[in-house]
Amino acid sequence: MNEGPMIPIPKMANALGAVRHVFVRDLELKALVGIHDHEKIAPQRIIINVDLMADESEPVVDDVFRTVVDYERVVKKIQAIIDEGHVNLLETLAERFAQRCLEDERVISARIRIEKPDVMAEAASVGIEIERVRSIA
């Protein structure tokens, strides 16, 4: 997924680069994730943020959502991955989320942030963030 030449990816919508920013903010779901025994049997709260850079070189046609990257579909894909069952690492979930988002050929890059807000009393949350870019063949 990260092969090919290094091409700067805009970090937000960019009219000159024909890039649209599609995002999901603070999606709160329950997931079986973690290495500890209690995390394998009791779902815990996770907060997910998704930032997608999408090719907008093709025009939005007649106000039809099929012509854009659909954030509702992104959320359903995330829920489906969580529904597959327990994973040990947030990194694994993030990789799966990014891979699924990049299946849409219009998505140029996917930045995924996952937080566990209830793990450490001393911190508002802990977690990870990754960015994956579509391979250029």
N, C-alpha and C positions, 0 to 999 in steps of 0.2 A: 504494500500500500504506500510506502514512503520511498519508492524507487523512482528513478528518473532525475532530470535536472532540477536544481533548486530554483523555483520560480516564486517571487514574492507574492504572497496571497494577501489581498486587502483584508483588514480586520473589521470592516463595516461596509455598509452599502456604498457603492462607488459607481456613479453614473458613467464616468469615462471608461471604466473597466467593465461595464455591463454586468455588475454584480449586485444581487439583492441579498440583504441580511434577513434570514428567517430565524426566529428564536423562540425558545420556550423558557420562561423564567420561573424558578422556584417551584417546580413540579414536585409535590410531596406525595410519595408512595410508600407502601410497606414492602419490604423485601427480605428474603432469607439470604443474608450475606455476612460473612465473617468466619474467622478461624476458630473461635471459641465454641464450645459445646452448646451453650445457650443460644448462640446466634444461628445455629443449625436447626433449631426447633421452633424458635419464636421470631416471627417477622419483626423487623425494626424499621423505624422511620428513616427514609433517606430523602434528600432534596437534590433534585437534578436540574441542571441548567444546560441548555443546548443552544449553540450558536452555529448556524449553517451559512456558508457563503454559497449562493446559488447563482448559476448562469442565468442572466435575464436577457440574453441576446435575442431570444425568441419573444415576441410580444405576447402580452396577456390577451387572450382572444375572447371577445364578447363577454367579459366578466365571468368566465367559466373557471372554476377552481382547478380543474384538471390541467390547466396550463401553467400552474404555479406549484411550488413545493408546499405541500399542505401540512401545516403544523399539527392538525388533529391526527393525521396519519402518523406523524412522527411520534406523538404521545402513545398512540395505539401500538406501534412497534416496540416502544420502550416497555409498555405494560406486558406485551406478549413475551418479551425476553425475561422479564422478572417472573412471569408465570411458569417459565420452564423449570424453575426450582433453584435450590441453593447453589451459590458460588462462594468460594473462599474470599476472593479479593474484589474490592471496588474497581481495581484496575481491569479485571476480567469483564465486569459489567460495562465499564466505559468503552473498552475495545469492542464489545459486541454492539453497543449502542452506535458507536461511530461507524462500524462496518455496515450496519443495517441502514443508516442514513446515507452512506455513500453508494448504496445500491441504486439510488435515484441518480441517473446520469447527469442531472442538472446540478447536483451538489458538488461543489469544488472542494470544499473543506468542511470538516466537522470538529468543533471544539465542544468537549463534554466535561462537565464538572459535576461530581457527585460528592455529597456531604452526608456525614452521619452526625446529626445534631444532638444525639442523646448518649454519646459514648463517654465523654469526659466532662465531669462537672466543672472543671476549670476552664473549659473552652466552649464557645458558642457552637462550634462544630469542628469536625476534622474530616479530611477527605482528599480527593485527588482531582486533577484536571489534566486532560490530554487534548492534543490536536492531531487530527489525521487528515491527509491531503490525498485526493484522487491521484492515482498513478497516471502518468502520461505515457502512453505506449507509442 
